[in-house]
Amino acid sequence: METRNIFENISPLDHRYYLANKQLFQELSKYLSEEASIRYCVKVEAALIKTHILLNKHENRDLLIKEADLLESEIDPSEVYDEEEKTQHNIRALVNVIKKHLSDPVKPYVHLGATSVDILDTASSLKIRDVTHKVVLKLLIEIENILTSLAETEAETPQVGRTHGQHAVPITFGFAIAEYVSRLGKSIIKIHEASLELRGKLAGAVGAYNSTSLMVKDPFLMEGQALDFLNLKPSEHSTQLVEPEYLLRLLLEMNTAFGIIANLADDLRHLQRTEIAEIKEMFTEEQVGSSTMPQKRNPWNSEHVKSLWKAFSPRVITFYMDQISEHQRDLTNSASSRFVPDYIAGFCAALNRMKKVLSTLYVDRKKLKFNLTFTGDLVLSEAAYILLSCSGDPDAHEKIRKITLECEKTGSRLFELLKQDKEVWDKISKQLDKTTGLNPEDFFTHPELYRGQAAVKAKKLSEKYRIEMSKIKESI
């Protein structure tokens, strides 16, 4: 085999990101490499051979089936590539090589009744299913479990809520993380479900079972038997291709999860701004943040995740374009579909980086509390308005709005100005006691008390998705 210096490779996946994710990429290689593609095609050809042996009721069928089972370990991908130089056809080259490794009684069954795409599409479904279960879902579940733990641990940690980049009302940091627990958790469930829907086919050149109808009375049964060896179901309607929507739906849901991860990375990045500084990414002693500013501690890992999303997410357009093939099949998807493994590798690189960020994330609870009261007690303006309105005051919003303007003008606290208006303060106090039983002075001097069901929701979602992830992990 030809050897190559990885720094001569063109794609950054094959040098920069390989070196940064060596163990991950070596695992991905088991499913997405060219060698893996050939190996999965051999699996499908072997399943077809075994089906013929069973349907023809050979006396020594156990011995012949064993021959087929050994094919995967016996065939070197370089043999297939050498043969393809002669045939100029990848599957015919594979067929010729397989026959060299089989005894005469088995050779006639190689590829019998199949067209190239029966093998290629079925092998593709197999490898995508396997990489989804063994790598993609594994990483996603690890991230989700870190998020559920973080949401639960920080469920009670006060944080100021933000909309439009402005302080809103109090929440908890665990509640903020629970957003991603929920969003990512649902996406993981859908990825798992879509992976189980991937299909194969043994329906021949145009999907009408022309060839297999000459071999057996029930070609549907034959197809089902062959695919059963691979733990796949047949496509409901095939042309020369498996219906593209099975794979499309899985890739689209992966892209949805990718977007959720990028959104999380963006939020984490903003929370590390100097003026916010509520969290920090790990920074090693020897790590450099800037080539010229020694004090810099840039949130580059979070930025890296978002940058990978920018590079790979637009490929969803190609996934949609690969949905279309003219008549029973053309070759306009042949080159474009070969880049699906690149997309999955880029997605996994981003997941691996996000796992690193979350695993070493430092939560600065003192800074969280400081930011909550940065604008004094103005974050309780909504609470004052709601309490006053519920007491029956029809102008509650306008009254509180004017008080907040006075706070900004004079630097006074909301609590102080509310108390100055005895009628307003009495109404607010009575309504607060009625609904919560809280002392009004305690409430308005401790903004963290006005957090609604943030902590409850964070804990509830953490428990729910921890259970869901456990179910998926057991099933794969």
N, C-alpha and C positions, 0 to 999 in steps of 0.2 A: 504493500500500500504506500501511496505517496505521503510523505510527511511535509508539514508546512509550519513555518513560524507563525504563531497566532497574530503577531503584530503586522503581518502582511495581509490579514483578512480585511475585508471592506466594511462589513457590518460591525458597529460597536457592540452588538450582542455577542460577537465572537471573539472579542478581545477585552475591552473595558468592562463590560457587564459580566462576561464569563469569569474574569479574575475576581470581581467583586462578589460573585455568587457561585463560586466554583462547585460547591457541594450540591446546590440547588440545580445548576445547569447539568451536572453529571446525572442527576436523577431525571431531569427532563429529557435528557438524551436517550434514556431507555424507551421513551415513547414517541419522541418527536424527530429524532435524527433520521437521516437517510437509511442508515443501517436498520433502525427500528421499523421503518416503513416496509423494507423488504421482509423483515422477520414477521410482521403482521400479515403481509400477503401470503407468506408461507403457511401461517396458521389457517388462513381461509382455504387455501388449496388443500391442505391436509384434511380439513373438515369435509370438503367435497369428496376427497378420495375415500374417507371412512364411510361416508354416506353411500357411495357406490358399492363398497364392500359389503355393507349391511344389507342393502336392497337386493344384491345379487346372491346373498346367502352362501358365501364361500365356506367350505368346510374348515379351512384353516384361517378363518377370518381374524381370530385374535392375533395371530402372528403377523398377518398383513396390516392390521390396524396399528400394531406396534411399529411397523416400518414408517407409517405415516406420522405417528407421534414423534419419531426421532428426527424428522426432517428439519425442524426448527434449529436443533442443536448442530446439525451436520452441514448446513449450507452457509457458506461464507459469502457475504454480500459482494465481495470483489469478484467472485465467480460470475455473478449475475451481471455486473457491470462489464466484465470482459466479453460475456456472451452478447450483451446488448450492442457492443461495437460492431458485431457481425449482423445481428437481426434488425437493428435500428428500431426495435420494439421492446419496451421494458417487460411486459407480461409474457410475451412469447419467449424472451430470454430466460425469464424465471422458470417457465414450463420446461424448457430444454435442460436447464440445470437440475431441476427436481427429478427429472427422469433418470439422470445419471446416478442418482442415489437410491433408486428403487429397483426391486426385482421385476422380472418380465411380467408376472401375473398382475402387478399393480400399475405398471406404466400406462396401459390404455385408459385408465381412469383419471389421469392427470388433466385437469382443466376441462374434462368432458362435460359438455352442456353449458359451460360458462362463457361469458364474454369478459373482456378485460375489466370493465367497470363493475361487474359482479364482484370481482376480487378487490379492485381498488376502493370502491365505495364501502364495501363491507369491512375491509381492513382499516379504512379511515374511521369508521364508526367505532371500531374496537379500540384503536389507539387513543382517540379523543376521549372515549369513555374512561379508559384506564388512566390517562394523564389527569383527567378531571377528578377522579376518585383518589388517586395516589398522591397527587401533588397539589392541584389547585384547591380542592376542597379541604385538604389537610392544612394548607396555609391559611385559608379563610377561616376555618374553625379555630385555629390557634389565635388568630387576630380577634375573632369574636369573643373567645373565652377571656382574653386579656381585657377587652372592652367591658365585658360583663363584670369582671372582678373590679376594674377601675370604677365603674358606675356604682357598684355596691359599696366599695370602700369610701368613695367620696360622695355618697348619697346625701349626707348631712352637711357637707362643706359649703358654706355660703359663697355665692358668686353673684355679681351683678349681671342681669340679663341684658342683652344688647340687640337692638334692631337699627338698621341703617348705620351701624358703627357707633351709635349713641347709647348711653345708659338708658335702660328701660325700667324693669321692675326686678326685684331679687329672685334668683333661682338658686340651685346648688350646682356645683361642678359635676356631680354625679348625674344630675338631670341632663346637663349639656351633653355628656358622653352617652347617655341613654338614647339620645336621638340616633346616634350611629349604631348602637346596639340593635335598635329596632329596624332601621333602614337596611343595614348590612345583613342582619339575621334573616329578614324576609327574602333578600336576594340570594343568600346561600341556599335556602330551602328550594327556591325556584331553579337554581343551577343544578342542584341534586336531582330534582324531578325531571328537568330537561335532559340530563345525562342518561337517565334510565329510559328515555324515549328514543334514543339513537337507534337506527335500524340498519339492516343489511338486506341483501337481495341475492337470489339465484334464479333470475327470471329471463336470462338470455339477452340477445342483442338489442331487442326493442322492448323488452319487459313483458312480452306476451307468452313466454314459456314455449316458444316454437321448438327449440331443440330438445328440451327435457320432456316434451309431450311425445317425442319419438322413442323415449327410453323407458318411461314408466307410465302406468295408468293414471297416477295422481301426482302431477308435478308440484302441486302445492304442498303435498305431504313431503316430497323430496326436499323442497326448499326449506320447509320447517325443520326437517331432521338435520340438514347441514348447518343451519343457523343455531339450532339448539346446542350443537357442540360448542358454539361460541357464546352461548348465553345471550343471543340477540333475537329479536322478533323481525319478521319480514316487513318491508315497507308495504303500506296498504296498496299503493299503486306505483309501480316502477315503469319508467321508460327504460332507456339504457342506464339511467341514473336512479339512485335512490332519491326520493323526494327531498329537495334541498331544505325544506322548512325545519326538519328535525335538528339539523346542525345549526341552522340560522338562529333558531330560538335559543339554543344553548349559548351561542356566541353573543347574541344580543343581551342576554342576562349577565354574562360575564362582563360585558361593556357597562351595564348598569352598575354592577358591583365596583368596577374600576372607577366610575364616576363618583360613587359614594366614598371610596377610599381617597380620591383626589380632593373631595370636599372636606373630608376630615383633615387631610394634610394641610389644606388651606387655613382651616380654623385653628389648628395647632400652631401654624406659622404665625398667624396674627396675634395669638395669645403670648407669643415670645417677643413681641415688639418691646423695645426698651421702656416705653411709657406704660406698657401693660404688665409684662413680665410675670404672668401668673403661672407659667410652666416653663420648663427648660428641657431641651434635648441633652442627652449625654455628650460630653466633650472630653476626650482623653487628654492626658497630660502633654502628649507630643503632637496633638492635633493643632493645625493652623487654620485660623478663620479668615485671615486676609494676608496677602503678600506684602502689604505695606502698613497695616494697622494692627499691631500686636494684640490689642485689647479685644478684637472682634471675636464673638462666639455666634457665628451665623447659624440659623436653623436650616441648614442645607439639606438635611435628610428629608424633612417635610417638603422642601422645595423640589427635591429630586423626584419624589413620588408624583407631585403634580406635573412635573416636566415630562415624565414618562407617559402619563395620561394624555398629555397634549400630543405626544408623538404617535401613540398607538390607538387612541380612541377614534380618530377620524377614519380608521380602516373599516369601521362599521359600514361605511358607504360601499366598500368593495364587497362586504358580506351580502349586502342587499343586491348588488349587481350580479353576484354569482348565483342568485336565485333564478336567473333567467338563462335558459338554454333552448336553442331553436329545435323544434320538432322533437325527435327522440333523444338527440344529443348533438352538440357541436363541441369544438375545442376552445371556445373563447374563455372558458373558465379554467383551462388547464394550467396556465402559468399563475394566474391570480390566486387560485386556491392553494397553491404551494406555500403561500406566505401566512397561512393560518397558524402554523407552528411558531412563527416569529411573533405573532400577536400574543399567543399564550405565554411565550417566554418573557416578553416584555411585561405582561400583566403580572406574572409570577415574580419578576424582579422588583416590581413596585410593591407587591404584597410582602416580599421578604424585607424590603426597606421599612415598610410601615410597621412590621412586627418588631424590628429593631428599635424604631422610635418609641413605640408604646411600651416595650419591655423595660426601657431605661428612663421613662418619662419622670421628671421631678415636678411635683405639684407644690407650689409655694402658697401655703394656706394663709400666711400672714399678708402676702401681697393681694391675695383674693379678698381678704377682709378689708384691707386698706382701700382697694378700688371700689368696693361696695359703698363705702362712705365718702368717696372722693368728692362727690357733689353734695355733701352733707346728708340731709335726710330727704332730699327731693325725690328720691326713688320711691317714696311713700305717697307721692301726690295722687296717684291713682287710688290708693287705699283710702285716702281722705275723701276724694270725690265719691267713691262708691259708698262709703259709710254715710256720708252726708245725704247722698241721693236716696239711699234706702230708708233714711229717716223721714223722707217725704219732702225734701227741699227740691223744688223744680229748677232752681238755678245753681245747683251744686257744682257742675262743671265750671261755669263761668266764675263762681266765687273762688274756687280753688286755683283756677288759672291765674286770676289776679293776684292771689297770695303768692304764687310761685314767682311771678314777675317782681313782686316786692322783695322776695328772698334774693333773687339775682341782683337786684338794684342795691340793696342795703347790706347783703352778706348775712342776713339773719337766717336762722334755721326755720324750717317749715313748722316744726313743733312749737316754737316760740310764738310765731304769728297766729297759729291756730288757737292757741290758748288765750291770746289777746281778745279774740272774738268769742265772748262767753256763750252766746247762743249757738254758734257753730261748734264750739268745743263740747258743749253739753250734748248736742245731737250726735256728734261723732262718738263720744264716750259711751252713751247709752246703747247705740247701735253695735259698737264693738263688744260690749259686755254681753249683749243679747245673742250675738252670733258666735263669739269665740270665748267669752269669759276672761279675756285678757285685760290687764290693766293698761289704760291708754298711754300713760307715761312710759311704761315698759315697752309697749308696742312701738311708739314713735321714737324711742331712743335706741331701739335694736332692730334695724331694718331686716336683719336675717329672719325675723319672725314672720315676715310677710313673704312667704315662699309658696303658698298654695299647697299643692300636692306633689311638688317637685321631688322630694325625698321618697315619697310613697311610690311614685311612678318609676323612679330610677331603680328601686329595689324590686318592684314587680316585674319590670322588663328584664332585669338581670336574671331573675329566677326563671322566667319563661324561656329565654333564649339559651340559657345554660342547659336546660332540659332538651330543647330542640336540637342543639348541637350534639348532645350525647346520643340522641337517636340516630342522627345522620352518621356520626362516627362509628357507631356499632354496625350500621347497615353497609358501610363501604369497607 
